[in-house]
């Protein structure tokens, strides 16, 4: 059984790269639906040749025709043919983090045939079932993802998780390899869509952060956050009654909390224990002695007035 990876993957998160100025414009549902229907009609025609090529271990034989079919859905989409998790093969298309293409991938998946024992279909790069079993080769290094540790801070207001990623070999890697070892474990653990929706700030840590967790624990944390936010009903807005002053105060509070999260992540990425901070010196508050002195002077003055 042969497989092919022709996924021109970039490091997540990726910026969108439009082939023409209008390519990133939001499509109508009709445009996306029509493109998806045309793809699946063509897929049915190509499927016998695709199956034969994969069975012969010669996927290059059908690569160009499949590239053409995917590009006609949208030229900025990427694809891969991979081993399936439940089926033998998987066809994966991806917007590579470009939210302008989400309507196309959604329509593509909605029009896809049901998964069966031969094929399964994914509209984004799926997570690896067990990232701890993956070993990444970067130059001369073979890096097991089981050794990755992640510091995670939840920003509940933003609905995001800020992370700092550590591996014992991180300090030995070149800058490009460090970037790869920062994002690849996240991609493998969460998959493209969940990572794009729920990860906020991502940093590389060269020392193990305090309170770091493993990749499967990170998956559970992010999935739980995502689940808690998906069905959240919109609450009636009190902005009219509260007025602009209340809105400004809320905005200031949110910014202060966001700044605190950024500072905490900086400390974790630097390997600093967040509890190891200097505490204020004990003793009277600044100005307390002066207030006591003034109080004594006032009492003396009162006594002089009573004596007269």
MIDOSE-1310 file (N, C-alpha, C; in nm, 2 decimals, decimal comma, always signed):
residues 308
xxxx	+0,08/-0,12/+0,00/+0,00/+0,00/+0,00/+0,09/+0,12/+0,00; +0,07/+0,21/-0,09/+0,15/+0,33/-0,10/+0,07/+0,45/-0,05; +0,14/+0,55/+0,00/+0,08/+0,68/+0,04/+0,17/+0,79/-0,02; +0,11/+0,91/-0,03/+0,18/+1,02/-0,08/+0,15/+1,14/+0,00
xxxx	+0,25/+1,22/+0,03/+0,22/+1,35/+0,09/+0,27/+1,46/-0,01; +0,17/+1,53/-0,06/+0,20/+1,64/-0,14/+0,14/+1,77/-0,08; +0,15/+1,77/+0,05/+0,10/+1,88/+0,13/+0,21/+1,99/+0,14; +0,19/+2,10/+0,07/+0,29/+2,20/+0,08/+0,27/+2,28/+0,21
xxxx	+0,31/+2,22/+0,32/+0,27/+2,27/+0,45/+0,37/+2,38/+0,49; +0,32/+2,49/+0,55/+0,40/+2,59/+0,61/+0,38/+2,58/+0,76; +0,47/+2,64/+0,83/+0,46/+2,64/+0,98/+0,33/+2,71/+1,02; +0,25/+2,64/+1,11/+0,13/+2,70/+1,16/+0,18/+2,81/+1,26
xxxx	+0,11/+2,93/+1,28/+0,00/+2,97/+1,20/+0,05/+3,04/+1,07; -0,02/+3,02/+0,96/+0,03/+3,08/+0,84/-0,05/+3,20/+0,80; +0,01/+3,29/+0,73/-0,06/+3,40/+0,67/-0,12/+3,36/+0,54; -0,22/+3,43/+0,50/-0,28/+3,39/+0,37/-0,19/+3,45/+0,26
xxxx	-0,19/+3,37/+0,15/-0,11/+3,42/+0,03/-0,21/+3,41/-0,09; -0,26/+3,52/-0,13/-0,36/+3,52/-0,24/-0,28/+3,52/-0,37; -0,33/+3,45/-0,47/-0,27/+3,45/-0,60/-0,32/+3,57/-0,68; -0,43/+3,63/-0,64/-0,48/+3,75/-0,70/-0,54/+3,84/-0,60
xxxx	-0,56/+3,97/-0,62/-0,60/+4,06/-0,51/-0,74/+4,02/-0,46; -0,82/+3,96/-0,54/-0,96/+3,93/-0,49/-0,97/+3,79/-0,44; -0,86/+3,71/-0,44/-0,88/+3,57/-0,40/-0,92/+3,55/-0,26; -0,88/+3,65/-0,17/-0,92/+3,64/-0,03/-1,05/+3,69/+0,01
xxxx	-1,13/+3,74/-0,09/-1,26/+3,79/-0,06/-1,35/+3,68/-0,01; -1,44/+3,71/+0,08/-1,54/+3,61/+0,13/-1,63/+3,57/+0,02; -1,63/+3,44/-0,01/-1,72/+3,39/-0,12/-1,86/+3,37/-0,07; -1,95/+3,37/-0,17/-2,09/+3,34/-0,13/-2,10/+3,19/-0,11
xxxx	-2,21/+3,15/-0,04/-2,23/+3,01/-0,02/-2,25/+2,94/-0,15; -2,32/+3,00/-0,25/-2,34/+2,94/-0,38/-2,21/+2,91/-0,45; -2,11/+3,01/-0,44/-1,98/+2,99/-0,51/-1,91/+2,87/-0,45; -1,90/+2,87/-0,32/-1,83/+2,76/-0,25/-1,90/+2,62/-0,27
xxxx	-2,04/+2,62/-0,27/-2,11/+2,50/-0,29/-2,09/+2,45/-0,43; -2,09/+2,54/-0,53/-2,08/+2,49/-0,67/-1,94/+2,44/-0,69; -1,84/+2,50/-0,63/-1,70/+2,45/-0,65/-1,69/+2,32/-0,58; -1,75/+2,30/-0,47/-1,74/+2,17/-0,40/-1,81/+2,06/-0,48
xxxx	-1,93/+2,09/-0,53/-2,00/+1,99/-0,61/-1,92/+1,94/-0,73; -1,85/+2,04/-0,80/-1,77/+2,01/-0,92/-1,65/+1,92/-0,88; -1,59/+1,95/-0,76/-1,48/+1,87/-0,72/-1,52/+1,72/-0,70; -1,63/+1,70/-0,62/-1,67/+1,57/-0,59/-1,72/+1,49/-0,72
xxxx	-1,77/+1,56/-0,81/-1,81/+1,49/-0,94/-1,68/+1,45/-1,01; -1,58/+1,53/-1,00/-1,45/+1,50/-1,07/-1,38/+1,39/-0,99; -1,39/+1,39/-0,86/-1,33/+1,29/-0,77/-1,38/+1,15/-0,81; -1,51/+1,14/-0,83/-1,57/+1,01/-0,87/-1,51/+0,96/-1,00
xxxx	-1,48/+1,05/-1,09/-1,42/+1,01/-1,22/-1,28/+0,97/-1,20; -1,21/+1,04/-1,11/-1,06/+1,01/-1,09/-1,04/+0,89/-1,00; -1,14/+0,85/-0,92/-1,12/+0,75/-0,81/-1,06/+0,62/-0,86; -1,10/+0,56/-0,97/-1,04/+0,44/-1,01/-0,89/+0,45/-1,04
xxxx	-0,85/+0,56/-1,10/-0,71/+0,58/-1,13/-0,63/+0,61/-1,00; -0,69/+0,69/-0,91/-0,63/+0,71/-0,78/-0,60/+0,58/-0,71; -0,70/+0,50/-0,70/-0,69/+0,38/-0,63/-0,59/+0,29/-0,69; -0,58/+0,28/-0,82/-0,49/+0,20/-0,89/-0,34/+0,25/-0,87
xxxx	-0,33/+0,38/-0,87/-0,19/+0,44/-0,85/-0,14/+0,41/-0,71; -0,23/+0,43/-0,61/-0,19/+0,41/-0,47/-0,16/+0,26/-0,45; -0,24/+0,17/-0,51/-0,22/+0,03/-0,50/-0,09/-0,02/-0,56; -0,05/+0,05/-0,67/+0,08/+0,02/-0,73/+0,20/+0,09/-0,66
xxxx	+0,17/+0,17/-0,56/+0,28/+0,24/-0,50/+0,34/+0,35/-0,58; +0,26/+0,41/-0,67/+0,30/+0,51/-0,77/+0,21/+0,63/-0,76; +0,20/+0,70/-0,65/+0,10/+0,81/-0,64/+0,13/+0,93/-0,73; +0,26/+0,94/-0,78/+0,29/+1,05/-0,87/+0,21/+1,05/-1,00
xxxx	+0,16/+0,93/-1,03/+0,09/+0,91/-1,15/-0,04/+0,99/-1,16; -0,10/+1,02/-1,04/-0,22/+1,10/-1,04/-0,21/+1,23/-0,97; -0,09/+1,27/-0,93/-0,07/+1,39/-0,85/-0,12/+1,51/-0,93; -0,08/+1,53/-1,05/-0,11/+1,65/-1,13/-0,26/+1,67/-1,15
xxxx	-0,33/+1,56/-1,17/-0,48/+1,57/-1,20/-0,55/+1,60/-1,07; -0,50/+1,55/-0,95/-0,56/+1,58/-0,83/-0,53/+1,72/-0,79; -0,41/+1,77/-0,82/-0,38/+1,91/-0,79/-0,47/+2,00/-0,86; -0,50/+1,97/-0,99/-0,59/+2,05/-1,07/-0,73/+2,06/-1,01
xxxx	-0,78/+1,94/-0,97/-0,91/+1,93/-0,91/-0,92/+2,02/-0,78; -0,82/+2,01/-0,70/-0,82/+2,09/-0,57/-0,81/+2,23/-0,60; -0,72/+2,27/-0,69/-0,71/+2,42/-0,72/-0,83/+2,48/-0,78; -0,92/+2,40/-0,84/-1,04/+2,45/-0,90/-1,15/+2,48/-0,79
xxxx	-1,13/+2,42/-0,67/-1,21/+2,46/-0,56/-1,16/+2,59/-0,51; -1,04/+2,61/-0,49/-0,97/+2,74/-0,47/-0,82/+2,72/-0,48; -0,76/+2,82/-0,56/-0,61/+2,80/-0,59/-0,52/+2,80/-0,46; -0,57/+2,85/-0,35/-0,49/+2,86/-0,23/-0,50/+2,75/-0,14
xxxx	-0,58/+2,65/-0,17/-0,60/+2,53/-0,09/-0,48/+2,44/-0,11; -0,45/+2,36/+0,00/-0,34/+2,26/+0,00/-0,41/+2,13/+0,02; -0,34/+2,02/-0,02/-0,40/+1,89/+0,00/-0,29/+1,78/+0,03; -0,34/+1,67/+0,08/-0,25/+1,56/+0,09/-0,33/+1,43/+0,08
xxxx	-0,26/+1,32/+0,04/-0,32/+1,19/+0,05/-0,23/+1,12/+0,15; -0,30/+1,06/+0,26/-0,23/+1,01/+0,37/-0,29/+0,88/+0,41; -0,23/+0,81/+0,50/-0,29/+0,69/+0,57/-0,41/+0,74/+0,65; -0,52/+0,67/+0,65/-0,63/+0,72/+0,73/-0,62/+0,67/+0,87
xxxx	-0,70/+0,73/+0,96/-0,70/+0,69/+1,10/-0,80/+0,57/+1,12; -0,91/+0,58/+1,04/-1,02/+0,48/+1,05/-1,03/+0,40/+0,92; -1,00/+0,47/+0,81/-1,00/+0,41/+0,68/-0,86/+0,38/+0,63; -0,84/+0,32/+0,51/-0,71/+0,29/+0,46/-0,64/+0,42/+0,42
xxxx	-0,72/+0,50/+0,35/-0,66/+0,63/+0,30/-0,74/+0,75/+0,35; -0,67/+0,87/+0,35/-0,74/+0,99/+0,39/-0,70/+1,10/+0,29; -0,81/+1,17/+0,24/-0,79/+1,29/+0,16/-0,81/+1,41/+0,25; -0,70/+1,49/+0,26/-0,71/+1,61/+0,35/-0,69/+1,73/+0,26
xxxx	-0,78/+1,83/+0,28/-0,75/+1,96/+0,22/-0,74/+2,06/+0,34; -0,67/+2,17/+0,31/-0,64/+2,26/+0,42/-0,63/+2,40/+0,37; -0,69/+2,50/+0,45/-0,67/+2,64/+0,42/-0,55/+2,70/+0,48; -0,47/+2,62/+0,55/-0,35/+2,66/+0,62/-0,37/+2,78/+0,70
xxxx	-0,47/+2,79/+0,78/-0,50/+2,90/+0,87/-0,56/+3,02/+0,81; -0,59/+3,02/+0,68/-0,65/+3,13/+0,61/-0,80/+3,13/+0,63; -0,85/+3,21/+0,72/-1,00/+3,21/+0,75/-1,08/+3,25/+0,63; -1,03/+3,32/+0,54/-1,10/+3,36/+0,42/-1,14/+3,24/+0,34
xxxx	-1,07/+3,13/+0,35/-1,10/+3,01/+0,28/-1,19/+2,91/+0,35; -1,23/+2,94/+0,47/-1,31/+2,85/+0,56/-1,44/+2,81/+0,49; -1,50/+2,91/+0,42/-1,63/+2,87/+0,35/-1,61/+2,77/+0,24; -1,49/+2,77/+0,18/-1,47/+2,66/+0,07/-1,45/+2,53/+0,14
xxxx	-1,37/+2,52/+0,25/-1,34/+2,39/+0,31/-1,47/+2,34/+0,38; -1,55/+2,43/+0,43/-1,67/+2,39/+0,49/-1,77/+2,32/+0,39; -1,78/+2,39/+0,27/-1,87/+2,34/+0,17/-1,81/+2,21/+0,11; -1,68/+2,20/+0,10/-1,62/+2,08/+0,05/-1,65/+1,96/+0,14
xxxx	-1,64/+1,98/+0,27/-1,67/+1,87/+0,36/-1,81/+1,84/+0,36; -1,90/+1,94/+0,36/-2,05/+1,92/+0,36/-2,09/+1,83/+0,24; -2,02/+1,85/+0,13/-2,06/+1,78/+0,01/-1,99/+1,64/-0,01; -1,90/+1,62/+0,08/-1,82/+1,49/+0,07/-1,90/+1,37/+0,09
xxxx	-1,87/+1,26/+0,02/-1,94/+1,13/+0,05/-1,91/+1,08/+0,19; -1,99/+1,00/+0,24/-1,96/+0,94/+0,38/-1,83/+0,87/+0,38; -1,76/+0,88/+0,49/-1,64/+0,80/+0,51/-1,68/+0,65/+0,50; -1,58/+0,57/+0,45/-1,60/+0,43/+0,45/-1,47/+0,36/+0,49
xxxx	-1,46/+0,23/+0,46/-1,34/+0,16/+0,50/-1,22/+0,19/+0,42; -1,24/+0,25/+0,30/-1,13/+0,28/+0,21/-1,09/+0,42/+0,22; -1,18/+0,52/+0,23/-1,15/+0,66/+0,23/-1,22/+0,73/+0,35; -1,14/+0,83/+0,40/-1,20/+0,93/+0,49/-1,16/+1,06/+0,45
xxxx	-1,23/+1,17/+0,48/-1,21/+1,30/+0,42/-1,20/+1,40/+0,54; -1,10/+1,49/+0,53/-1,08/+1,59/+0,63/-1,07/+1,73/+0,57; -1,14/+1,83/+0,63/-1,13/+1,97/+0,57/-1,03/+2,05/+0,64; -0,94/+1,99/+0,72/-0,83/+2,05/+0,79/-0,74/+1,94/+0,83
xxxx	-0,61/+1,98/+0,86/-0,51/+1,87/+0,90/-0,56/+1,82/+1,03; -0,59/+1,69/+1,04/-0,63/+1,63/+1,17/-0,52/+1,61/+1,27; -0,55/+1,60/+1,40/-0,45/+1,57/+1,49/-0,40/+1,43/+1,48; -0,28/+1,40/+1,52/-0,23/+1,27/+1,53/-0,29/+1,20/+1,65
xxxx	-0,34/+1,07/+1,64/-0,41/+1,01/+1,75/-0,32/+1,01/+1,88; -0,19/+0,98/+1,87/-0,11/+0,99/+1,99/+0,02/+1,06/+1,95; +0,03/+1,19/+1,97/+0,15/+1,26/+1,94/+0,28/+1,21/+2,01; +0,26/+1,14/+2,13/+0,37/+1,09/+2,20/+0,44/+0,98/+2,13
xxxx	+0,38/+0,92/+2,03/+0,44/+0,82/+1,95/+0,52/+0,87/+1,83; +0,52/+1,00/+1,81/+0,58/+1,06/+1,69/+0,72/+1,10/+1,72; +0,81/+1,08/+1,63/+0,95/+1,12/+1,64/+0,98/+1,21/+1,52; +1,03/+1,33/+1,54/+1,05/+1,43/+1,43/+1,20/+1,43/+1,40
xxxx	+1,24/+1,42/+1,27/+1,38/+1,43/+1,23/+1,40/+1,57/+1,18; +1,50/+1,64/+1,25/+1,54/+1,78/+1,21/+1,69/+1,78/+1,20; +1,74/+1,77/+1,08/+1,88/+1,77/+1,06/+1,94/+1,64/+1,12; +2,04/+1,65/+1,20/+2,10/+1,54/+1,27/+2,02/+1,49/+1,39
xxxx	+1,92/+1,56/+1,43/+1,85/+1,53/+1,55/+1,72/+1,45/+1,52; +1,70/+1,35/+1,60/+1,57/+1,28/+1,61/+1,51/+1,31/+1,74; +1,39/+1,37/+1,73/+1,33/+1,44/+1,85/+1,20/+1,37/+1,88; +1,19/+1,30/+1,99/+1,06/+1,24/+2,02/+0,96/+1,34/+2,08
xxxx	+0,84/+1,35/+2,03/+0,75/+1,45/+2,09/+0,70/+1,41/+2,23; +0,73/+1,29/+2,27/+0,69/+1,25/+2,41/+0,76/+1,33/+2,51; +0,88/+1,39/+2,47/+0,95/+1,47/+2,57/+0,92/+1,62/+2,57; +0,82/+1,66/+2,48/+0,78/+1,80/+2,48/+0,70/+1,83/+2,60
xxxx	+0,73/+1,95/+2,66/+0,65/+2,00/+2,77/+0,60/+2,14/+2,74; +0,48/+2,17/+2,78/+0,42/+2,29/+2,74/+0,36/+2,37/+2,86; +0,40/+2,49/+2,87/+0,33/+2,58/+2,97/+0,21/+2,64/+2,91; +0,10/+2,63/+2,97/-0,03/+2,68/+2,91/-0,10/+2,77/+3,00
xxxx	-0,14/+2,89/+2,95/-0,21/+2,99/+3,03/-0,34/+3,02/+2,95; -0,45/+3,00/+3,02/-0,58/+3,02/+2,96/-0,63/+3,17/+2,97; -0,66/+3,23/+2,86/-0,71/+3,36/+2,86/-0,86/+3,34/+2,83; -0,94/+3,34/+2,94/-1,08/+3,30/+2,93/-1,16/+3,41/+2,85
xxxx	-1,13/+3,53/+2,87/-1,20/+3,64/+2,80/-1,18/+3,63/+2,65; -1,06/+3,60/+2,61/-1,03/+3,59/+2,47/-1,07/+3,45/+2,41; -1,08/+3,35/+2,50/-1,11/+3,22/+2,45/-0,99/+3,15/+2,39; -0,87/+3,19/+2,44/-0,75/+3,14/+2,38/-0,66/+3,08/+2,49
xxxx	-0,57/+2,99/+2,45/-0,46/+2,94/+2,54/-0,33/+2,99/+2,48; -0,25/+3,06/+2,57/-0,12/+3,10/+2,53/-0,02/+2,99/+2,58; +0,08/+2,96/+2,50/+0,16/+2,85/+2,53/+0,31/+2,88/+2,51; +0,39/+2,81/+2,59/+0,54/+2,81/+2,57/+0,58/+2,67/+2,56
xxxx	+0,65/+2,64/+2,45/+0,68/+2,50/+2,42/+0,83/+2,47/+2,45; +0,86/+2,36/+2,52/+0,99/+2,32/+2,56/+1,02/+2,18/+2,52; +1,15/+2,16/+2,47/+1,20/+2,02/+2,45/+1,34/+2,02/+2,50; +1,39/+1,91/+2,56/+1,53/+1,91/+2,61/+1,64/+1,95/+2,51
xxxx	+1,61/+1,92/+2,38/+1,71/+1,95/+2,28/+1,69/+2,08/+2,21; +1,59/+2,16/+2,26/+1,56/+2,29/+2,20/+1,68/+2,38/+2,19; +1,76/+2,39/+2,29/+1,87/+2,48/+2,29/+1,98/+2,44/+2,19; +1,98/+2,31/+2,14/+2,08/+2,27/+2,05/+2,04/+2,29/+1,90
xxxx	+1,92/+2,34/+1,88/+1,87/+2,35/+1,74/+1,90/+2,49/+1,69; +1,91/+2,50/+1,55/+1,91/+2,63/+1,49/+1,78/+2,70/+1,49; +1,78/+2,82/+1,46/+1,65/+2,90/+1,48/+1,54/+2,84/+1,40; +1,56/+2,80/+1,27/+1,45/+2,75/+1,19/+1,40/+2,62/+1,25
xxxx	+1,49/+2,54/+1,30/+1,45/+2,41/+1,37/+1,37/+2,44/+1,50; +1,42/+2,54/+1,57/+1,34/+2,57/+1,69/+1,20/+2,61/+1,66; +1,18/+2,69/+1,55/+1,05/+2,73/+1,51/+0,96/+2,61/+1,48; +1,03/+2,51/+1,40/+0,96/+2,39/+1,37/+0,92/+2,31/+1,49
xxxx	+1,01/+2,30/+1,59/+0,98/+2,22/+1,71/+0,89/+2,30/+1,80; +0,86/+2,42/+1,78/+0,76/+2,49/+1,86/+0,62/+2,47/+1,80; +0,61/+2,47/+1,67/+0,47/+2,46/+1,61/+0,43/+2,32/+1,58; +0,53/+2,23/+1,53/+0,49/+2,10/+1,49/+0,42/+2,02/+1,60
xxxx	+0,47/+2,02/+1,73/+0,40/+1,94/+1,83/+0,26/+1,99/+1,85; +0,23/+2,12/+1,84/+0,10/+2,18/+1,86/+0,01/+2,13/+1,74; +0,06/+2,14/+1,62/-0,01/+2,09/+1,50/-0,05/+1,95/+1,52; +0,05/+1,87/+1,56/+0,02/+1,72/+1,57/-0,08/+1,69/+1,68
xxxx	-0,07/+1,77/+1,79/-0,16/+1,74/+1,91/-0,30/+1,79/+1,89; -0,32/+1,91/+1,83/-0,45/+1,97/+1,82/-0,51/+1,96/+1,69; -0,43/+1,94/+1,58/-0,49/+1,95/+1,45/-0,50/+2,10/+1,41; -0,51/+2,12/+1,28/-0,50/+2,26/+1,22/-0,62/+2,35/+1,27
xxxx	-0,74/+2,30/+1,27/-0,85/+2,38/+1,30/-0,86/+2,42/+1,45; -0,84/+2,33/+1,54/-0,84/+2,36/+1,68/-0,73/+2,45/+1,72; -0,61/+2,42/+1,67/-0,49/+2,51/+1,70/-0,52/+2,65/+1,65; -0,58/+2,66/+1,53/-0,60/+2,79/+1,47/-0,71/+2,87/+1,55
xxxx	-0,81/+2,80/+1,60/-0,92/+2,86/+1,67/-0,88/+2,90/+1,82; -0,80/+2,81/+1,88/-0,79/+2,83/+2,03/-0,65/+2,86/+2,08; -0,55/+2,86/+2,00/-0,42/+2,90/+2,05/-0,39/+3,05/+2,02; -0,34/+3,11/+2,12/-0,31/+3,25/+2,11/-0,16/+3,28/+2,09
xxxx	-0,10/+3,33/+2,19/+0,04/+3,35/+2,18/+0,12/+3,22/+2,19; +0,22/+3,20/+2,11/+0,30/+3,08/+2,11/+0,45/+3,12/+2,12; +0,52/+3,07/+2,21/+0,66/+3,10/+2,24/+0,74/+2,97/+2,25; +0,87/+2,99/+2,22/+0,97/+2,88/+2,24/+1,03/+2,90/+2,38
xxxx	+1,04/+2,79/+2,46/+1,11/+2,79/+2,59/+1,23/+2,70/+2,58; +1,35/+2,76/+2,62/+1,47/+2,68/+2,62/+1,50/+2,62/+2,76; +1,42/+2,66/+2,86/+1,43/+2,59/+2,99/+1,29/+2,54/+3,02; +1,27/+2,43/+3,09/+1,14/+2,38/+3,11/+1,06/+2,47/+3,21
xxxx	+0,95/+2,52/+3,16/+0,87/+2,62/+3,24/+0,81/+2,55/+3,37; +0,79/+2,62/+3,47/+0,73/+2,57/+3,59/+0,58/+2,53/+3,56; +0,54/+2,42/+3,61/+0,40/+2,38/+3,59/+0,37/+2,33/+3,45; +0,47/+2,29/+3,37/+0,45/+2,25/+3,23/+0,38/+2,11/+3,23
xxxx	+0,30/+2,09/+3,12/+0,23/+1,97/+3,10/+0,27/+1,90/+2,97; +0,22/+1,77/+2,95/+0,25/+1,70/+2,83/+0,15/+1,73/+2,72; +0,17/+1,68/+2,60/+0,09/+1,71/+2,49/-0,05/+1,66/+2,50; -0,07/+1,54/+2,55/-0,21/+1,49/+2,57/-0,28/+1,57/+2,67
xxxx	-0,21/+1,62/+2,78/-0,28/+1,70/+2,87/-0,32/+1,84/+2,81; -0,23/+1,89/+2,72/-0,26/+2,01/+2,65/-0,39/+1,99/+2,56; -0,39/+1,88/+2,49/-0,51/+1,85/+2,41/-0,64/+1,85/+2,49; -0,64/+1,79/+2,61/-0,76/+1,79/+2,69/-0,79/+1,93/+2,74
xxxx	-0,69/+2,01/+2,77/-0,72/+2,14/+2,82/-0,78/+2,23/+2,71; -0,72/+2,22/+2,59/-0,77/+2,30/+2,48/-0,91/+2,26/+2,43; -0,93/+2,12/+2,43/-1,06/+2,07/+2,39/-1,17/+2,11/+2,49; -1,14/+2,11/+2,62/-1,23/+2,15/+2,72/-1,27/+2,29/+2,71
xxxx	-1,17/+2,38/+2,68/-1,20/+2,52/+2,66/-1,29/+2,54/+2,54; -1,25/+2,47/+2,43/-1,33/+2,49/+2,31/-1,47/+2,44/+2,33; -1,49/+2,33/+2,40/-1,62/+2,28/+2,43/-1,71/+2,37/+2,51; -1,64/+2,43/+2,61/-1,71/+2,53/+2,70/-1,76/+2,65/+2,63
xxxx	-1,68/+2,69/+2,52/-1,71/+2,82/+2,46/-1,81/+2,80/+2,34; -1,81/+2,68/+2,28/-1,89/+2,66/+2,16/-2,04/+2,69/+2,18; -2,10/+2,64/+2,29/-2,25/+2,66/+2,30/-2,29/+2,78/+2,38; -2,19/+2,86/+2,42/-2,22/+2,97/+2,51/-2,32/+3,07/+2,45
xxxx	-2,44/+3,08/+2,51/-2,54/+3,17/+2,46/-2,50/+3,32/+2,48; -2,54/+3,40/+2,39/-2,52/+3,54/+2,40/-2,60/+3,60/+2,51; -2,54/+3,68/+2,61/-2,61/+3,74/+2,71/-2,66/+3,88/+2,67; -2,78/+3,92/+2,72/-2,83/+4,06/+2,69/-2,72/+4,16/+2,72
xxxx	-2,70/+4,26/+2,64/-2,60/+4,36/+2,66/-2,66/+4,47/+2,75; -2,58/+4,50/+2,85/-2,61/+4,61/+2,94/-2,54/+4,74/+2,91; -2,48/+4,75/+2,79/-2,40/+4,86/+2,75/-2,48/+4,99/+2,74; -2,61/+4,98/+2,71/-2,69/+5,10/+2,70/-2,71/+5,17/+2,83
xxxx	-2,74/+5,08/+2,94/-2,76/+5,13/+3,07/-2,63/+5,17/+3,13; -2,52/+5,10/+3,11/-2,40/+5,13/+3,18/-2,33/+5,25/+3,12; -2,35/+5,28/+2,99/-2,29/+5,40/+2,93/-2,14/+5,38/+2,90; -2,08/+5,48/+2,84/-1,95/+5,47/+2,79/-1,84/+5,46/+2,90
xxxx	-1,87/+5,51/+3,02/-1,77/+5,51/+3,13/-1,75/+5,36/+3,17; -1,87/+5,29/+3,18/-1,86/+5,15/+3,22/-1,78/+5,07/+3,11; -1,81/+5,10/+2,98/-1,74/+5,03/+2,87/-1,59/+5,05/+2,88; -1,55/+5,18/+2,90/-1,41/+5,21/+2,91/-1,35/+5,13/+3,03
xxxx	-1,42/+5,13/+3,14/-1,36/+5,06/+3,26/-1,34/+4,91/+3,23; -1,44/+4,85/+3,16/-1,43/+4,71/+3,12/-1,32/+4,68/+3,03; -1,30/+4,78/+2,93/-1,19/+4,76/+2,83/-1,06/+4,77/+2,90; -1,05/+4,86/+3,00/-0,92/+4,88/+3,07/-0,89/+4,75/+3,15
xxxx	-0,99/+4,70/+3,22/-0,97/+4,57/+3,30/-0,93/+4,46/+3,21; -0,99/+4,44/+3,09/-0,95/+4,34/+3,00/-0,81/+4,35/+2,95; -0,77/+4,48/+2,92/-0,63/+4,50/+2,88/-0,53/+4,47/+2,99; -0,57/+4,51/+3,11/-0,48/+4,48/+3,23/-0,46/+4,33/+3,24
xxxx	-0,57/+4,25/+3,23/-0,57/+4,11/+3,24/-0,48/+4,05/+3,13; -0,50/+4,10/+3,01/-0,42/+4,05/+2,89/-0,27/+4,08/+2,91; -0,24/+4,20/+2,97/-0,10/+4,23/+2,99/-0,04/+4,13/+3,10; -0,12/+4,10/+3,20/-0,08/+4,01/+3,31/-0,05/+3,87/+3,25
xxxx	-0,13/+3,83/+3,16/-0,11/+3,69/+3,10/+0,02/+3,70/+3,01; +0,04/+3,80/+2,94/+0,16/+3,81/+2,86/+0,28/+3,81/+2,95; +0,28/+3,88/+3,06/+0,40/+3,88/+3,15/+0,42/+3,75/+3,21; +0,31/+3,68/+3,25/+0,32/+3,54/+3,30/+0,38/+3,45/+3,20
xxxx	+0,34/+3,46/+3,07/+0,39/+3,37/+2,97/+0,54/+3,40/+2,95; +0,58/+3,53/+2,95/+0,72/+3,56/+2,94/+0,80/+3,49/+3,05; +0,75/+3,49/+3,17/+0,83/+3,43/+3,28/+0,84/+3,28/+3,27; +0,72/+3,22/+3,22/+0,73/+3,07/+3,20/+0,82/+3,04/+3,09
xxxx	+0,82/+3,11/+2,98/+0,91/+3,08/+2,87/+1,06/+3,10/+2,91; +1,08/+3,19/+3,00/+1,22/+3,21/+3,05/+1,26/+3,11/+3,16; +1,17/+3,03/+3,20/+1,20/+2,93/+3,30/+1,20/+2,98/+3,44; +1,13/+3,10/+3,46/+1,12/+3,16/+3,59/+1,00/+3,11/+3,66
xxxx	+1,01/+3,07/+3,79/+0,90/+3,02/+3,87/+0,81/+3,15/+3,90; +0,68/+3,14/+3,85/+0,60/+3,26/+3,88/+0,58/+3,29/+4,02; +0,60/+3,19/+4,11/+0,58/+3,22/+4,26/+0,71/+3,29/+4,32; +0,82/+3,29/+4,24/+0,94/+3,34/+4,30/+0,96/+3,49/+4,27
xxxx	+0,87/+3,57/+4,33/+0,87/+3,71/+4,31/+0,90/+3,78/+4,45; +0,96/+3,89/+4,44/+0,99/+3,96/+4,57/+0,86/+4,01/+4,63; +0,84/+3,98/+4,76/+0,73/+4,03/+4,83/+0,76/+4,16/+4,89; +0,66/+4,25/+4,91/+0,68/+4,38/+4,97/+0,74/+4,37/+5,11
xxxx	+0,83/+4,46/+5,15/+0,88/+4,45/+5,28/+0,77/+4,48/+5,38; +0,78/+4,41/+5,50/+0,68/+4,44/+5,60/+0,71/+4,57/+5,67; +0,61/+4,62/+5,74/+0,62/+4,75/+5,81/+0,51/+4,84/+5,77; +0,51/+4,96/+5,83/+0,40/+5,05/+5,80/+0,40/+5,10/+5,66
xxxx	+0,28/+5,13/+5,61/+0,27/+5,18/+5,47/+0,34/+5,31/+5,46; +0,38/+5,34/+5,33/+0,45/+5,47/+5,31/+0,36/+5,59/+5,35; +0,42/+5,68/+5,43/+0,34/+5,80/+5,47/+0,28/+5,78/+5,61; +0,28/+5,66/+5,66/+0,21/+5,63/+5,79/+0,28/+5,71/+5,90
xxxx	+0,41/+5,72/+5,91/+0,48/+5,80/+6,02/+0,44/+5,95/+6,01; +0,43/+6,00/+5,89/+0,39/+6,14/+5,87/+0,25/+6,17/+5,92; +0,16/+6,07/+5,89/+0,02/+6,09/+5,94/+0,01/+6,09/+6,09; +0,09/+6,00/+6,15/+0,09/+5,99/+6,30/+0,14/+6,12/+6,36
xxxx	+0,25/+6,18/+6,30/+0,31/+6,30/+6,35/+0,21/+6,41/+6,34; +0,14/+6,42/+6,23/+0,04/+6,53/+6,21/-0,07/+6,51/+6,31; -0,11/+6,39/+6,34/-0,22/+6,36/+6,43/-0,18/+6,41/+6,57; -0,05/+6,39/+6,61/-0,01/+6,43/+6,74/-0,01/+6,58/+6,75
xxxx	+0,03/+6,65/+6,64/+0,03/+6,80/+6,65/-0,11/+6,85/+6,66; -0,20/+6,79/+6,59/-0,34/+6,84/+6,60/-0,39/+6,82/+6,75; -0,36/+6,71/+6,81/-0,40/+6,69/+6,95/-0,35/+6,80/+7,04; -0,21/+6,84/+7,03/-0,15/+6,94/+7,11/-0,22/+7,07/+7,09
xxxx	-0,25/+7,10/+6,96/-0,32/+7,23/+6,93/-0,46/+7,24/+7,00; -0,53/+7,13/+7,00/-0,66/+7,12/+7,07/-0,65/+7,15/+7,22; -0,55/+7,09/+7,28/-0,53/+7,11/+7,42/-0,50/+7,26/+7,45; -0,42/+7,32/+7,37/-0,38/+7,46/+7,39/-0,51/+7,55/+7,39
xxxx	-0,60/+7,52/+7,29/-0,72/+7,60/+7,28/-0,81/+7,58/+7,40; -0,82/+7,46/+7,45/-0,90/+7,43/+7,57/-0,84/+7,50/+7,69; -0,71/+7,51/+7,70/-0,64/+7,58/+7,81/-0,68/+7,73/+7,82; -0,69/+7,79/+7,70/-0,73/+7,93/+7,70/-0,88/+7,95/+7,73
